[in-house]
């Protein structure tokens, strides 16, 4: 079996993150080991980060937006305030010490 040199996942579901370029903060609700977005979506992305790295579905604070961001585009968020997003109660049971506790409701994408 051939080992793939994929970066290890840096962020966990429920962790608060911040986008390096756009500055928005949010919470990771799900992740993919590599980019699973359709090719046309990926080509329309201005920055086109490497597809062969973890990608995260992020509920964006103070909006109803869900983004799909490459690991290289995210940083851990030092702000431990809760995220204001309409889906947090649907996918998380609690918020404890700056981290959300995920329930077992499945995340569907693409």
N, C-alpha and C positions, 0 to 999 in steps of 0.2 A: 504494500500500500504506500502511495506517495504522500508525504506530508506537505500540506499547503502552507505557505508563509503568510498567513492572514494575521493581521493585528489582533491581539486579544481585546475583548470587550472591556472598556473603561468605565462604563456607566451601567447602573442597575435600574430595573423597573422601580419606579417610585422615587428615584433620585431627582433632585432639582438641578437643572442645567441652564447654561446661558450660551447663546449663539455668538461665536467669535466675531463674525463680520457684522451682523445685523443687531446685536445687542439685546434681542428679546430673551426673556427667561421663561422657563416652563418646567414641566415634569415629564419624565420618560414614562410612557404608558405601555410601550412594547418595543421590541427590537428585532432586527434581522441580521444574521451573520454577514450577509453581503447585500448589496442593493437589489431589491426585488421589484423596483419600479419599472414600468414599461419603458422601452427604449425611447419612444417619442417624448415621454415626460423627462427622462434623463437628458436628452439632447436639448430640451428647452431650458434646462437649469443653467443659469449664467456661469456658474463656477465649475460645474462638472467635477466634483471630487471623485477620487478613485472609487469605483464600484466594489472593489475587492477589500472591503473593510466593514465593520459593523455600521448599520444605519438604524436610526432611532425615530420612533413616532413620538412626537412631543406635543403635549397640550400647552398652548401658548398662554401665558398669564395675561389677564385683562382683555381677553378676546374669546371668540368661539372658534379660533383657528387651530388646526392640527397640522404640524409640519412634519416632513420626513427629512431628517438631517444626517449627514455623514458624521462619523465619530470625529474626524479631523476638524469639523466645523463647530464642535461643542467644547465647552469647559464646564467643570463642576461649578455650581453657583454657591457662593458664600452666603448669600441672603437666605435665611431660613424661614422667611415668611411664606405662608400658604399661597398657592397659585389660585387666582380667580378665573375659573373656566367652567362652563356649564357641564362638562363631562367628568369632572373629578369625582363627584358623588356616585356616578354610574360605574366607574372602574376602580375606585379606591374605597376601602372601609374606614380608614383612619389616617390621621396625620400625627406622627410621633417624633419628637426631637428633630424636626427639619426634614422628615422623610415620610412619603406616603406609603401606606400599607395596601398593596394590590389585592383585590378580590379575585375570584376565579372566573369572572365573566370574560369570555373570549374576545380578543381584539381581532377584527377582520380588516383586511386591507387588500388593495389591488384586486 
